Amino acid sequence: MTARLPSLNGLRAFEAAARHLSFTLAASELNVTQTAISHQIRRLEEELGIRLFIRQNRALALTPEARDYLPGVRAAFNDLRLATDRLLRKEDDKVLTVSTLASLAAKWLLPRLTVFQEQHPGIDVRITTSTSLVDFQRDNVDAAIRYGRGQWPGLRADWLMADELFPVCSPSLLRGDKPLRRPEDLRNHPLLHTSNANSDDWRLWLTAAGLPADIARHPGITFDMIFMTIQAAIDGIGVAMGRTSYVQDDIAKGRLVVPFKIALPADAGFYLVAPEGRREAPKLAAFRQWIVAATQNKV
């Protein structure tokens, strides 16, 4: 004969109270009153016919029977959590969440993403943007596009592309009273800067071009995201330091031009990263295959 299971609410109250050794903290965790926890524990004790807690003046202790019972209760709740996680993961098998930089999403990924959607109409792609590194243990993210040298412990990193650094501007700046013809002509135009990770790009390029690095300190305009810097260059506001992945489409469409032939290789590149050592979902495998091909102009 199958034994009747005790109240689930009572078991939850018992597990929380036993973990905290406090009805007050258990009530806070479960978002109920302390009185409710006390009633649930008392009812569970009546159902089991066993005393579970020793109530002292300002302390709570487990009885020997409760100490024996607790590991099984915890294991049962853990099994429930795992089963629920597996169930919900099946629901999310067609939802792919990718984290990347806002500028890379705007200038490179989004214009190409329709191709992936056409090839995989059953996958719901969600793009999130952040300048912080994704915590795959905490964040609900399947993969991320990171800039660096490909060495992140615990992550599989697939090479995507590298950048070159070179000035870009609107075609209108090649004409007019102060046309851009030589690198020295940069003194006559506002330089557009991007703060944070790309703040040193102009100094590096000017040095490679044999020009004084202090030109980069001339009055200009600084933006906190590179896609804003690029848009300002498209609008003819000044000259921006372009990176291949961010400007190649605008150059191809004539919105930007490259006034000089000097390009500086970047010392890092973009990678698709995801946790290693776990079974890879088909949605992620499909996205990896597509994006690697896209960076090689094969799609």
N, C-alpha and C positions, 0 to 999 in steps of 0.2 A: 504494500500500500504506500502510495506516494505521500510524503509528509507535507502538510500545509505550510506554505511559505509565509513568513511574517510580513508585516507591513513594510513596503518599500520606503515610505517616508520615515518610518521608525528606524530602518537600517541606515538611511542617509544621516539622520540625526545622530545615531550611535557612532557611525564612522567619523563624522566631523567632530563630535564632542570628545571621542577617544583620542583623536589626533591632536586636538588643542588642549585636552584636559580642562575644558571650560565650556559651560553651556552658553555663556555670553558670546564668546568668539565663534562658536558653532552657529548661533543664531544670526550673527552678523554675516557670516559666510553664506548661509542659506537664505538670507533676507527674510527672516521671520523673527518673531519675538522670543525672548528667553523663556517665557511661559510656554510657548508652543513647543520648544525643544524639550522642556521638562515633561510636558504631557506626552509627547511622542516617545520619549525614553521610557516613561512609566508604562505606557501601553505595550511597548515592545517587551519589557520585563514581564508583564502579565501574560503576554502571548507565549513567551518562552518558558515562563515559570522559573526564571533564573534572575538573580540580582546581577546587574552589570556594573554599577558604579557604587563606590563608597563615598558618600557625601560627608565631607568634613566642614569645619567652620568656614575657611576661606580656600579650600582646596578640593580637588576632585581626583579620585584614584580609581583604577580599574580593578575589578575583582579578578581572581585567578581564572574564572570561567570566561570573563570578558577578554582577557589577554589571549586565551586560546581561540576564541571566536573571531577576534579582530582580523587576523591575517586572511582568513577565508572570505570575510566580508569585503575587505579591500581588494582581494583578487577578483571577486565577482564584479565589483564596480569597475575595475580596470578592464575586465573582459567586455563589459557593456560598452565602455568608452571606445575600445578598439573596434568592436562590431559596428558601432554607430559610425565611427570614422570610415570604416571600409564601405559602409552603405552610402554615406554622403560622397565619398570619393568616386563611387560609381556614378553618382548624379553629376559630378563635376568632370567626368572623363572628356567631355566635349568643350570644357572651358579652359582656355590657355591664358595664363596671366604672365606678362613679360614686363620687367622693369628696365628702364633705360633713362638716359639723360634727356631732358626736355628738348634740348636743341637737336640732338641726334634723331629723336622721334619726329620732330617737325621738318627737318631738312633732308633726312635720308630714309627713315623707316616708313613713315606714313605714306609718302608718294608711291612706295613699292608694295604696300601691304595688300592692295586689291588683288594682286597676282596670286598671293597665297590664299586669299579668300575664294578666288575663283577655282583654285586647284583643290581646296579643302573646305567646301561650303558647310560641312557639318561641324566645324570647329569655331567656337565663339572666342575670338581673340580680344583680350583686354590689356590695354597698355597703361602702365602706371609710370610716373616719372619721379625721380628723386636724385639728389646729388650725393646721398648717403649710400653706403654699401648695403645691399639687401641681407637681412638675416633670414636665411632659409628655414631655420628652426621656428622662427616667430612669425614671419610675414607669410601671407598666403600668396606666394609667388612661385611659379614653375621654373622660370629662367630669368636671367638678366643679361644685358649687354653692358660690359664693363670696359673701361679704358685702362690699360696698364701693360704689364709684361707677361701676363698669363700665369702667374704663380700665386694661387690662392689655395691654401690648404683645405682639403676636403671637398674641393670643387673640380669638376671636369671643365676644362677651358678649351673651346674650339676657336681657332684663329679665324677672324673675319676679314679685317683690312687694316692697313696702315695709312697714315696721313702724311702729306707734305705741307709745309707752311710756305705761303707766298701771299703778297698783297693782292687785293681785288678791289675793284671800284666800278662805279657806273660808267657806261660808255661815254657819257656826257663829260666826264673829267678828262678825257683824252683830247678834248677840244676846248675852246674858250681862251680867256686871257692868260691862264696859267696851265697850259696842257701838261699832262704827265707823260714825259718822254724818257727821262732818266731817273734812276733812284734818287738822285740829288733833288729832284723836283718835289719830293715828299715834304720838304721844308715849307712849301707853299700851300699845303693842304692840311686840314684837320686829320689827325690820326684817330681811328676808332679802336677802342680797347675793350677787352673782356676781362672782368675781374676773376679772382680765384685761380683755378687751375691753369688758365691760359694767359695770365697776366704778364708773363715773361716772353711771349711770342715775338713781340715787336723788337725787343732788345736783341734776341737771338738772331733774328733775320737781318737786322741792320748790321750787326757785327759780321755776319757771313757775307754781306754785300759790300763790306769795306767802308761802311759809313759810321760816323760817331753814334754810339749807343744813346747819347743824351738827346738825340732827336726824338726818341720815344717819350721823353719827359716834356716835350712841348705841349702847350694847351690843346686838349682834344676832348673827346667824349668817351666815357666808360659805361658799359652796360654789364649787368650781372649774368646775362645769358648770351651765348654766342649767336643764337638765331636772331636776337635783337640787333646785335652788332652787324650781322650780315644784311638785315633789312635796312639798316641805316645806310650801308654802302649802296644797296640797290637804289635807294631814294636820292643818292647823290650828295649826301651830307658830308662824306669824307672817304678816307681809304681805310679798309679793314684788313686785318691779317686773316687770311682764309685758311681753312683746313680742308683737304680734299673732300672728305665725306660730307662736309657741310655746304660746300659751294659748287660741287660738280654739276648738279642739275641746273642751277642758276646760270652757270657759264654756258652750258649746252643750249639753253634757251635764250641767250643773249642779254639776260638781265644784268650780268656781271662780265667784266673782262679782266684779264691778267695783264697788267701794264708792263711787267718786266719778266725776264726769263729765269731769274734766280729763284730756286725753290730749295727749301731746307728740309731734309728728312726729319720726321719726328722720331723720338727715341722709344716710342711705345705704339700700341695699336688697340683695336677693338676686338673683344672676345665675347662669344656666347658662353655663359657659365651656368651650371646647374649642379646640384649635389651629386657626387659620385657614390657608387656603392649601393644604390637603390635601383629597383626595377624601373626602367624608363617607360613612361606612358607613351602610347602611339602618337598622341597629339604633340608631345615634345619632340619625338623622333622626326615627325613630319616637318615641324617648324625648323629644326636644326638642318635637315637636308635642304629645305628651301632657302634659308637665309645664307648658308654657306655658298650655295649656287648663285644667289643674288649678288653677293659680293664679288663673285668671279664673272659676273655678267653672263651667266648661263641660263637665266630665266627671263 
